Amino acid sequence: MTDPLVEMKDVTVRFHGTRTVHAVNGVNLTLMPGETLSILGESGSGKSVTLKTLLRLLPENRTEIGGEVRVAGADVLSLDGRALANHRGGVVSMIFQDPMLALDPVYTIGDQIAEAVMRHEGISRQAGLARALDMLTRVRIPSPERRMKAYPHEMSGGMRQRAMIALALSCRPKLLLADEPTTALDATVQIQILLLLRELQREFGMAMIFVTHDIGVAVEVSDRIAVMYAGEFVETGTVRQIIREPRHPYTKGLLAANLHGAVKGERLDAIPGAPPALETKPTACSFAPRCLVRQDRCETARPPVVNFDPGRMVRCIHAVEPAMA
Amino acid sequence: MLSYILKRLALTIPVAFGVSIVCFMLVHIAPGDPLTSVLPPDASAQLQAEMRALYGFDRPLPVQYGLWVLKTLQGDLGVSIATGRPVASELGKALGNTLMLAVLATLIGFLFGCLFGFVAGYFRDSWIDRLASFVSIIGVSVPHYWLGMVLVIIFSVQLNWLPATGAGPGGSADWAWDWVHVRHLILPAVTMSVIPMGIIARTVRALVAEILSQEFVSGLRAKGLLDFGVFRHVVKNAAPTALAVMGLQLGYLLGGSILIETVFSWPGTGFLLGQAIFQRDLPLLQGTILVLAMFFVALNLIVDIVQSMLDPRVQRA
């Protein structure tokens, strides 16, 4: 059996500022090479923060990270200077939600890709540009030669995201992080980008962590799904397990709130309430205030973590005896 | 690119005409007769009328304006009432001196302003940021003629290192690039550089802080760039705005240096302008203001073009 590519053990992230925010509260995650995991959750649940922890992209002076993060054998939290820079983009790279904001507006696409390759592989600018062109061709940007000299604002949203993917994959990372890469795109373009990502992932044989709030997207691209709420995973499992037999009331709520299978004219079953503010470390079940099957003990103690088999976890008192919801 | 430059160039023509009208009107709105200061108080009415006809002050204003523009376009700015010398040649000499001073002051100010600004923006809210901000606020708020006098007291009077006034030994007006002359340039240039330094430092600090908060900086770190690599991107993003501010500052310094040039008796346009105002030397005043204004227009044009070369997004606007 091969070693896992990513191992996160009891990772916590706390932001200090005018007020403290407990953004991530004990995330455990194991990812094998070539595997795809989706982290599913609503805004503010800590999914992007979890992702950025893997690249150490959070502002150093205001962030306190606890636990252990290992990627490809390296202890990410203790990386420094050049070693950290080699890790970023070389071993793990990232696609951002809005490529318009994530690409430098005053450099051409070709330059931005070549720069990354030159940095990581120490090759000439000429060779870097050649690689950039090759990458743009692989992400199937129309007339790639011309796009090499284009600036981000001169391209459409879909093309920009393709360019972003080309940039992220240009140094053959082992792990690709995708932070809601299709949220800022048109629905038709979304599907193209998803298909492209899935295809490239197989071609390059890399693992992928995909952050999204769209169950449909998660089902489309991933092998496993982790449902995140208030900074912790409340349920993990294979796509099939999560869709067919969700055990956590939050997961059930998310599935019920989906448009698929909804009857016309009927109201969607939305989850009432809003997620907690996370100013203090949770001492009870974070979902309890919104939960339809809440019991008194949910509000006094942390719910048990129930592990069925490796990769299948539910953080709820109802995990074992299914509740009548 | 070329079409953008041509378009921008064409746009400056109406601006230039507008500027010339304002120049002309301003000078004529001011009360008082320009000839009273040069004519003896007991001059006869006939002599006054002759002089007025000689300088063309007896014609209607629109005609005066038309003639002035026509002559100006041919490079003739008229004759100074006070000295009787052609305005163009007086102005040419003064312009050279001021240009030298202003360019040097802007370069010094730009260099230190960028240095302070980048450091302050990069290490925001640290002691080094507070120090740099303190220095730049002093630069903007200290009265410059006062600073000039203080520098003269320290470096000329007390230490006797540098000359206090003039542009050459013994008040000679001919410039040469040797130490004897360059010595005269140092104090006024340093005094003057404090203005653009403060403004550029504050602009660059805000710019750098704003750029660093943008998501693409995360993107740059995410692809593994080292600090220097990220810095290069920040510089290129900040350059268009910083250069624009520098160009405008140069424009201000070209015309706005009356006080400093007076303190140092620097024979530049500010000095000339001061003289023209006090002597009510209408042709000289008009000519000087017009040329300075045209410089400002030209600088704006250059800044716009350079900016469009540095920032690909500008061309679209």
Interface residues (C-beta under 8 A of the other chain):
Chain A: L55 L57 G81 R82 A85 N86 H87 R88 G89 G90 S93 M94 F96 D98 L101 A102 L103 D104 P105 V106 Y107 E115 A116 R119 H120 Y151 H153 E154 L167 A168 C171
Chain B: Q214 E215 F216 S218 G219 L220 R221 A222 K223 G224 L225 L226 G229 H233 K236 N237 L310 D311 P312 R313 R316
